[in-house]
Structure formats: C-alpha cells, structure tokens
Amino acid sequence: MAKVIVGMSGGVDSAVTAYLLKLAGFEVVGVTLRTWMSADGKESRCCEIDDARRAAYKIGIPYYALNCIMEFKNTVTDPFIEDYIKGITPNPCVICNRTVKWDKMIYTAGVMNAQYIATGHYANIVKLDNGRYTVGRAAYAGKDQTYMLYRLTQEQLSKTLMPLGNLSKEEVREIARKARIPVAEKADSQEICFVTDGNYAEYVETFAECDIPPEGNFVTEDGTVVGRHKGIIHYTVGQRRGLNIAMGYPVYVKEIRAESNEVVIGPEECLFSKEILVRDPNFLSIAGLSEGEKLRCKIRIRYHHAGQSGTIEKQGERIKVVFDEPVRAAAPGQSAVFYDENEYVIGGGIIDK
C-alpha cells in the first residue's frame, strides 16, 4: 500500500483529495504548511489549521501542521513587496508552489517514507511518451489551475497526485457532503492567501522594510504630465478604476516607470501588445528550446486569460512571444504559460517587458 502526504489547506478541495486517496487504498497522512500569520494571529487561507485538522479527523487520517513561516517570508512575501515597489505585478502563488509547498511536502514525504504527495489542484499529471511529466488542463475549464503549476520540476511532478483533475467543484462538494466532511460548504478563497482583504498596497505599506515610493506624476505616452498619482504600489497594468483623473475619455494604466516614479496612462487601445519578452523560463513537456528555435502554441498571460495563439522563440536567456493577434494588458511580473494542442503545459516564464 503506497503512502501519500496530502497538503491540506483547510478547504474542501484538499479534504476531498485526502478522502478519495484513502478510498483508493493509499495510506494517507494530512499536513498543513503554516506559511503566514498576521499580527493578530489570523491564519492565511492556505493554512487554516483548525479546519484542516477537523477534516483529517473526520476522514480518519493522521495529521500534522508544519512551520514554513520563514521560508514563505524569504521566498514569497519579501519578493512580493520588492516587486510592487519596483512597479511590477507579481504572481506569488506560482513561486510558492515550487519553492515552498512542493519542496516542503516532498521533504516531509522523504522523512515519513511516503512515495507520493498530493494536492487539491484542478489539473492532471501527465507522463508523456518522451518520458517527461507535465500538467494537463482540468476537465472543467472554469476551475483549471495549470497556470499556477508551470514552474514545478520534473522530480516534483513525478511524485505528485492530483485526484480532482476530472471533477467539477460541485462534484467535489457533493463528495464532501456525503462523507460529512465539515468543510463541505466552505467558501473558496478569492485572493492571495496572505492578503486577506485584497488590499495589496496596504499590505506593502504595512510590511515593507524599506521606503515606499511617494506620490508622483501621471503621464501620457509622450511624457506629458496630466495629474498626480498616490504612489506606484497602488497601480497595475490595465487598471482603470481608482485613477481619479479626468481626460474626457476612459483611461487605463499602460506602464509603470519605477525609475522616474511615473504611471503612464492612455486609452484602452494602448494596452494591446503584439510581442512580449519572458524571463526565467521553465519547461515541462519539453526540455527546452534551442537558440532561435520557434514553436507554435497557445499562451495565457494571466490566470483567467483564455489564451491566444502565437509563436515562442528562444532569444538568449529569454523567450520572445509573438501573438497572432495583439493581447490586452500584459503585465510585467505576471506569468506567460505555453500550452500545446492537447492543452498540456509546454512551459512558461515571467513577463519581463
């Protein structure tokens, strides 16, 4: 009987993951990674230990809470703050998955002599004919989470189970109801786990250990000053709401220039780009691209983006992406994830410019 370590956040998805694996005959151990705690003692939505413990007790599996607070601070929250101060819109969940969650769970699996780890992500682990592992889109597109998983390593994927890839959210909740798991009706988290109210700028102001960029100028693309902004940490590419500036037509954030403390605004058409450059690429279904090699694929530039067709090409340390049609509001710091015709993840990277 194989042993599996299940990462339990306190939500219904990870609880049902543990339940299904136990039904399938695995020896299941539940763990919660305590990654963050607010000054008033509130847990993040990724580590609600009391709910996870109750679910594990109901399922009938051993359960442990593991402290990852320093790892999370060093690799996730500190870089998150630094990026916002640089005018970049970060994607902390992508980094956390590889460098905190998977690393810690695989280490724990080794300590406990477990063969696998498992999570409640809506995705499918696929081993291809070339021997490489990748993630395939979930059966229900509305819950697909492959975008957040493209930075995982081959070793991490080879040891991972994801039982929810072919289930809908309602099916998962119904399994939990029938099993009387106490978190069956618990609402999903809609925000980054450590920013519990969704106010990213306030989080940066509270926890930054350096000076916050001050007020500065709103400018048009030609550099004309058209107003004052309240600090670049309050803005991201594509933003329209909260600009509080009257131009006689709707305006959006096109670019954030941290070096000059300027926020560039313009009409919606200025948000569209035909090309982007991607840094720090990680490949799953293939080992990589040769210099100058091109590959047709579909590219998603944010979590809720449906994806657009285009071509990727290796240019030195970066990947150049050329879209068939211009893409709207590609934000530096977010991820560009590449998919093949089977909806398998080829790889991805961080949007640089």
C-alpha positions as CSV (number, residue, x, y, z in Angstrom):
1,M,0.0,0.0,0.0
2,A,1.6,3.3,-1.1
3,K,1.9,6.2,1.3
4,V,0.9,9.7,0.3
5,I,1.3,13.1,2.0
6,V,-1.7,15.3,1.3
7,G,-1.3,19.1,1.6
8,M,-4.4,20.2,3.4
9,S,-5.3,23.9,3.4
10,G,-8.4,23.7,5.4
11,G,-10.6,23.9,2.4
12,V,-12.9,21.4,0.7
13,D,-10.7,20.6,-2.3
14,S,-7.7,19.3,-0.2
15,A,-10.0,17.5,2.2
16,V,-11.8,15.6,-0.6
17,T,-8.3,14.8,-2.1
18,A,-7.4,13.1,1.1
19,Y,-10.7,11.3,1.3
20,L,-10.5,10.0,-2.3
21,L,-7.0,8.7,-1.9
22,K,-7.9,6.9,1.3
23,L,-10.8,5.3,-0.5
24,A,-8.4,4.2,-3.3
25,G,-6.3,2.3,-0.8
26,F,-3.5,4.7,-0.1
27,E,-2.0,5.2,3.4
28,V,-2.8,8.9,3.7
29,V,-1.2,11.5,6.0
30,G,-2.5,15.0,6.1
31,V,-0.2,18.0,6.5
32,T,-0.8,21.7,6.6
33,L,2.1,24.1,5.9
34,R,1.8,27.1,8.2
35,T,3.2,29.7,5.8
36,W,1.9,33.0,7.2
37,M,0.2,34.6,10.2
38,S,-1.0,38.1,10.7
39,A,-0.1,40.3,13.7
40,D,-3.5,39.5,15.2
41,G,-2.9,35.7,14.9
42,K,-5.1,35.2,11.8
43,E,-4.0,32.3,9.5
44,S,-3.8,32.7,5.8
45,R,-6.4,30.9,3.6
46,C,-3.7,28.4,2.6
47,C,-3.1,27.2,6.2
48,E,-6.3,27.2,8.2
49,I,-5.1,24.6,10.6
50,D,-8.2,24.1,12.8
51,D,-10.4,23.4,9.7
52,A,-7.8,21.0,8.2
53,R,-7.4,19.1,11.5
54,R,-11.2,18.7,11.8
55,A,-11.4,17.4,8.2
56,A,-8.5,14.9,8.8
57,Y,-10.1,13.7,12.0
58,K,-13.4,13.1,10.2
59,I,-11.6,11.3,7.3
60,G,-9.7,9.2,9.8
61,I,-6.1,10.0,8.9
62,P,-3.1,11.3,10.9
63,Y,-2.5,15.0,10.6
64,Y,0.4,17.3,11.2
65,A,1.0,21.1,11.0
66,L,4.4,22.1,9.7
67,N,6.0,25.5,10.2
68,C,7.2,27.2,6.9
69,I,6.8,30.8,8.0
70,M,10.5,31.8,7.4
71,E,10.7,30.0,4.1
72,F,7.5,31.7,3.0
73,K,8.7,35.2,4.1
74,N,12.1,34.8,2.3
75,T,10.9,33.3,-1.0
76,V,7.3,34.7,-1.3
77,T,6.2,37.7,0.7
78,D,9.5,39.6,0.7
79,P,9.9,39.3,-3.1
80,F,6.2,40.2,-3.4
81,I,6.8,43.5,-1.6
82,E,10.0,44.2,-3.5
83,D,8.3,43.7,-6.9
84,Y,5.4,46.1,-6.0
85,I,8.0,48.7,-5.0
86,K,9.7,48.2,-8.4
87,G,6.4,48.7,-10.2
88,I,6.0,45.0,-11.1
89,T,2.8,43.0,-10.6
90,P,4.0,39.7,-9.0
91,N,2.4,36.3,-9.0
92,P,3.3,34.9,-5.6
93,C,1.3,31.6,-5.8
94,V,3.4,30.4,-8.8
95,I,6.6,30.9,-6.8
96,C,5.2,29.5,-3.6
97,N,4.1,26.2,-5.3
98,R,7.6,25.3,-6.3
99,T,9.8,26.7,-3.6
100,V,7.7,26.3,-0.5
101,K,4.7,23.9,-0.9
102,W,6.2,21.2,-3.1
103,D,9.7,21.4,-1.6
104,K,8.4,21.1,1.9
105,M,5.9,18.3,1.2
106,I,8.4,16.2,-0.8
107,Y,10.9,16.7,2.1
108,T,8.2,15.5,4.5
109,A,7.4,12.6,2.3
110,G,11.0,11.5,2.5
111,V,11.1,11.8,6.3
112,M,7.8,9.8,6.5
113,N,8.9,7.2,3.9
114,A,6.0,8.2,1.6
115,Q,6.1,7.6,-2.1
116,Y,3.8,10.5,-3.2
117,I,2.5,13.8,-2.3
118,A,-1.0,15.1,-3.3
119,T,-2.8,18.4,-3.6
120,G,-6.3,19.5,-4.3
121,H,-5.4,21.4,-7.5
122,Y,-7.8,21.1,-10.5
123,A,-5.3,19.7,-13.0
124,N,-4.0,16.4,-14.3
125,I,-0.5,15.0,-14.0
126,V,0.6,13.5,-17.4
127,K,3.6,11.4,-18.3
128,L,4.4,11.9,-22.0
129,D,5.8,9.4,-24.5
130,N,9.1,11.3,-24.3
131,G,9.4,10.4,-20.6
132,R,8.7,13.9,-19.3
133,Y,6.0,15.0,-16.9
134,T,3.7,17.9,-17.4
135,V,0.2,19.1,-16.3
136,G,-2.9,18.9,-18.4
137,R,-5.9,21.2,-18.3
138,A,-8.7,20.2,-15.9
139,A,-11.8,18.7,-17.3
140,Y,-13.8,21.7,-16.2
141,A,-12.1,24.8,-17.6
142,G,-13.6,27.2,-15.0
143,K,-11.6,25.6,-12.3
144,D,-8.4,24.8,-14.2
145,Q,-5.2,25.6,-12.2
146,T,-2.5,24.6,-14.6
147,Y,-1.4,28.2,-15.0
148,M,-0.2,28.2,-11.4
149,L,1.8,24.9,-11.8
150,Y,4.1,25.6,-14.7
151,R,7.2,26.2,-12.5
152,L,7.2,22.7,-11.0
153,T,10.2,20.5,-11.6
154,Q,10.2,17.1,-13.2
155,E,11.1,15.5,-9.9
156,Q,8.2,17.3,-8.2
157,L,5.7,16.2,-10.8
158,S,6.8,12.6,-10.8
159,K,5.9,12.3,-7.1
160,T,2.6,14.2,-7.3
161,L,-1.0,13.0,-7.4
162,M,-3.9,15.3,-8.3
163,P,-7.2,13.4,-7.9
164,L,-9.5,16.3,-8.7
165,G,-8.5,16.9,-12.3
166,N,-11.6,15.4,-13.8
167,L,-14.1,16.6,-11.2
168,S,-16.2,19.8,-11.1
169,K,-16.4,21.9,-8.0
170,E,-20.0,20.8,-7.3
171,E,-19.0,17.2,-7.6
172,V,-16.2,17.8,-5.1
173,R,-18.7,19.4,-2.7
174,E,-21.2,16.6,-3.1
175,I,-18.5,14.1,-2.2
176,A,-17.7,16.1,0.9
177,R,-21.4,16.3,1.8
178,K,-21.9,12.6,1.5
179,A,-18.8,11.9,3.6
180,R,-19.9,14.5,6.1
181,I,-16.6,16.3,5.9
182,P,-17.0,19.5,7.9
183,V,-15.7,21.9,5.3
184,A,-18.1,20.8,2.6
185,E,-19.8,24.2,2.3
186,K,-16.7,26.3,3.0
187,A,-16.4,29.2,0.5
188,D,-13.4,29.4,-1.8
189,S,-10.7,32.0,-1.2
190,Q,-10.6,34.6,-4.0
191,E,-7.5,36.5,-3.0
192,I,-3.8,35.9,-2.5
193,C,-3.6,33.9,0.8
194,F,-1.6,36.4,2.8
195,V,-3.6,39.5,1.7
196,T,-6.8,38.6,3.3
197,D,-8.7,41.7,2.3
198,G,-7.4,42.0,-1.2
199,N,-5.7,45.4,-0.5
200,Y,-2.2,44.7,-1.9
201,A,-1.0,48.3,-1.5
202,E,-1.9,48.4,2.2
203,Y,-0.1,45.1,2.7
204,V,3.1,46.5,1.1
205,E,2.9,49.7,3.2
206,T,2.5,47.6,6.4
207,F,5.2,45.1,5.9
208,A,7.8,46.8,3.7
209,E,11.2,47.1,5.4
210,C,12.3,50.0,3.1
211,D,10.9,53.3,1.9
212,I,7.7,53.2,-0.1
213,P,7.7,55.2,-3.4
214,P,6.0,58.5,-2.9
215,E,3.4,60.3,-4.9
216,G,4.3,61.1,-8.5
217,N,3.1,62.1,-11.9
218,F,0.5,60.5,-14.2
219,V,1.9,61.0,-17.7
220,T,0.8,60.1,-21.3
221,E,2.9,58.0,-23.6
222,D,4.7,61.1,-24.9
223,G,5.6,62.2,-21.3
224,T,3.0,64.9,-20.9
225,V,2.1,65.3,-17.2
226,V,-1.7,65.1,-16.7
227,G,-2.1,64.6,-13.0
228,R,-0.7,63.2,-9.7
229,H,-0.8,59.6,-8.5
230,K,-0.7,58.4,-4.9
231,G,2.3,56.0,-5.3
232,I,3.1,53.3,-7.8
233,I,2.3,50.4,-5.5
234,H,-1.4,51.3,-5.9
235,Y,-1.4,50.6,-9.7
236,T,-1.0,47.7,-12.2
237,V,-1.1,47.5,-15.9
238,G,-4.6,47.5,-17.3
239,Q,-6.1,49.2,-14.3
240,R,-8.9,51.7,-14.9
241,R,-10.7,52.1,-11.5
242,G,-9.3,54.3,-8.8
243,L,-7.2,56.6,-11.1
244,N,-9.3,59.7,-10.3
245,I,-8.2,61.6,-13.3
246,A,-10.4,63.3,-15.9
247,M,-9.2,63.1,-19.5
248,G,-12.6,63.3,-21.3
249,Y,-12.4,59.6,-22.2
250,P,-11.7,56.4,-20.3
251,V,-8.0,55.9,-19.5
252,Y,-6.0,52.9,-18.2
253,V,-2.6,52.2,-16.8
254,K,-0.3,51.3,-19.7
255,E,3.0,51.2,-17.9
256,I,4.7,51.8,-14.5
257,R,8.0,53.6,-14.6
258,A,9.6,53.0,-11.2
259,E,12.9,54.7,-12.1
260,S,11.1,58.0,-12.7
261,N,8.1,57.3,-10.4
262,E,5.7,57.8,-13.2
263,V,2.4,56.0,-14.1
264,V,1.8,56.0,-17.9
265,I,-1.9,56.2,-18.8
266,G,-3.8,56.2,-22.1
267,P,-6.9,55.0,-23.9
268,E,-7.7,51.3,-24.0
269,E,-6.1,50.7,-27.4
270,C,-2.7,51.5,-25.8
271,L,-2.9,48.3,-23.7
272,F,-2.6,45.9,-26.6
273,S,0.8,44.3,-27.5
274,K,1.8,42.0,-30.3
275,E,5.0,40.9,-28.6
276,I,6.3,40.3,-25.1
277,L,9.6,39.1,-23.6
278,V,9.6,36.4,-20.9
279,R,12.4,35.7,-18.4
280,D,13.3,32.8,-16.2
281,P,11.6,30.2,-18.4
282,N,10.8,26.7,-17.0
283,F,9.8,23.9,-19.4
284,L,7.6,20.8,-18.6
285,S,6.6,18.9,-21.7
286,I,9.9,19.6,-23.5
287,A,13.5,20.0,-22.2
288,G,13.6,23.5,-23.7
289,L,14.2,25.4,-26.9
290,S,17.4,25.8,-28.9
291,E,18.6,29.4,-29.7
292,G,16.4,30.8,-32.4
293,E,14.0,27.8,-32.3
294,K,10.4,28.7,-32.7
295,L,7.3,26.8,-31.5
296,R,3.6,27.4,-32.2
297,C,1.4,27.2,-29.1
298,K,-1.4,28.9,-27.1
299,I,-0.3,31.5,-24.5
300,R,-2.1,32.5,-21.3
301,I,-0.8,35.8,-19.8
302,R,-2.9,35.7,-16.5
303,Y,-4.9,33.2,-14.5
304,H,-8.3,34.0,-16.0
305,H,-7.0,34.6,-19.6
306,A,-8.4,32.1,-22.1
307,G,-5.2,32.1,-24.1
308,Q,-4.2,33.3,-27.5
309,S,-2.3,31.6,-30.3
310,G,1.2,32.7,-31.1
311,T,4.8,31.7,-31.5
312,I,7.5,31.4,-28.9
313,E,11.2,31.7,-29.7
314,K,14.3,31.4,-27.5
315,Q,16.4,34.6,-27.6
316,G,19.4,34.2,-25.2
317,E,18.1,33.8,-21.7
318,R,14.6,34.9,-22.5
319,I,11.7,33.7,-24.6
320,K,10.1,36.1,-27.2
321,V,6.4,35.6,-27.6
322,V,4.7,36.9,-30.8
323,F,0.9,36.7,-30.8
324,D,-1.2,36.2,-33.9
325,E,-3.4,39.0,-32.6
326,P,-2.5,41.7,-30.1
327,V,-3.0,40.7,-26.4
328,R,-4.5,43.0,-23.8
329,A,-2.7,44.3,-20.7
330,A,0.3,42.0,-20.5
331,A,1.7,43.0,-17.0
332,P,5.4,42.6,-16.1
333,G,5.7,40.2,-13.2
334,Q,2.8,38.0,-14.2
335,S,3.3,34.7,-15.9
336,A,3.1,33.7,-19.6
337,V,2.2,30.0,-19.8
338,F,2.5,28.0,-23.0
339,Y,0.1,25.2,-24.0
340,D,0.2,22.7,-26.8
341,E,-2.8,21.4,-28.9
342,N,-3.6,18.8,-26.2
343,E,-3.9,21.6,-23.5
344,Y,-0.7,20.2,-21.9
345,V,1.7,22.8,-20.4
346,I,4.8,23.2,-22.5
347,G,6.3,25.6,-20.0
348,G,6.2,29.3,-19.1
349,G,8.0,32.2,-17.6
350,I,7.7,35.7,-16.0
351,I,6.7,38.5,-18.3
352,D,9.6,40.9,-18.4
353,K,8.5,43.6,-20.9
